[in-house]
Amino acid sequence: MTSKSIPPDNARLDRIVAEARRNREQRNTTYREQALKIYPWICGRCAREFTHTNVQLLTVHHRDHNHDNNPADGSNWELLCVYCHENEHSRYLDNIGGVNPSDSEEKAPATHSPFANLKTLLKKK
């Protein structure tokens, strides 16, 4: 059985992706470990308490939604259970209109008026 070698461009791309993933995991591990040392293992929203057996369900939430803002004092973090964390991010997306904040493209306002002809429809009766 012969094995085909990966073209150089793909190998380089694979290395870049692997390095980016390693860096992300290292960054995430660092601030997560710091937050777990600083704060009590209690969800900041629902007050559910966590132990060593279920601490994996406790997440670090960035209050300003910027995952690169990781001050050593933990002032941008709060511990949330996975359910409250998901709820917080859903509320945030609803608040900004369901649009990714990095999208700079503005959408045109709606022009349809569903009740424009209502007055004439009501007069016909």
C-alpha positions, 0 to 999 in steps of 0.5 A: 500500500502506498501513501500519498504525501500531503502537498506542501501548502496543505502541510503548512496550513495544517501546521498553522491550524494546529498551532492556533488550536494549541495557542487557544487551548493554552490561553483558555486553560490559563484564564480558566484555571485562574478564574477557578482559583479566584472565584468560588465554584458557584454559578453567578446567575443561578447560584448552582454549586459545583464540586470536583466531580462536576466542575467541567460544567462551570464556564468562564464568561467574559463580561465584555464578550471580548475573549482576549481581555483577560486581566490577571485580577479576573475583573472581566470574568464570571463563572457561569454554568453551561446553561446560564452561559448559553443563555447569556450569549443568546441574550447578548446576540438578541440585544445586538440584533442577532448580528455578529458584532464584527459585521460592519455591514448595516441592513436596510430597514424594512419597508413593508407596512402590513397595516397600510391598507387596514383602514380601507379594509375595515370601511368595506364592512 
